[in-house]
Amino acid sequence: MKTKNVVLMVTICIIVLAMVGYEYRRNAQHIQKITAEQKNILLELGKLNKEIEDLKADSNAFKLGDKDYAKEMRGLMEKQSQLQAQEESHPVELKQSGTGLKVAVVSVRKIFQGCKRSASYREGAVAEQDKIIAELEKLSKEIDADKAGLKTLKEGSSDYMARTKDLFEKQASYQAQQEFYKQQMELKDQLWTKELYQDILRIASGVAKEKGLDLVFREDEVDFSETNVSELGLAMRTQKLLYSGGCLDITDEVTARLDAEK
């Protein structure tokens, strides 16, 4: 009787060990398959990132407004959209694979709104804008005064014709200055935005490397209370990350390092 019990116990142990071994091999094969898939995904994302960096380097060689510059910028935007689309199709898969991929998010909008550099730029931009408005208002008052003075002169007289010429020149100058200041401010905004965004990318990359992160996604919430139709459409086309629960948020750390730089 005891011999039968021993044999039964040994048989059960053998069956259990066989099941455990089978399950272990199956899990190992699954993990190996997932790891290979992740490796391919990361290689694709890395290749796209490299292409984007090359396009950024190429765009710096051209002047703003050149045909080649516009072409490079369109190519850069297309690659960035392609990268976002790739990232959108894989983050959940990577996160749920169970192989320890470390994923983080960063809010670029929050950094732009809250960093010290933005506050300083806005302050300087407001001061410059006030100065421009004062200059234009001064010229506008001169034009109004010339118009009033013109009414006191006899039409067709030499003084009337001379004052009319001066008035037309001032009006043309006023319009030209308006357009110039508008384009100047737009260009400054564009260059400043580009420089700040490049610094955010650089710092975020440094933080990711230090923390051993595998992927960092951009996460920006849409403020529906202040978004018009065109802005909403743009957000729907460009916002790729819809959910990031449980991911590390490195926004504050990126902002702090950005503020610490001179």
Protein Blocks (a to p, Z undefined) as FASTA:
>chain_A
ZZmmmmmmmmmmmmmmmmmmmmmmmmmmmmmmmmmmmmmmmmmmmmmmmmmmmmmmmmmm
pcehiaklmmmmmmmmmmmmmmmmmmmmmmmmmmmnonopacddddfklmmmmmmklmmm
mmmmmmmmmmmmmmmmmmmmmmmmmmmmmmmpcehiaklmmmmmmmmmmmmmmmmmmmmm
mmmmmmmmmmmmmmmmmmmmmmmmmmmmmnopabdcddddddfklccfklmmmmmmmmmb
lbfghiacfklmmmmmmmmpZZ
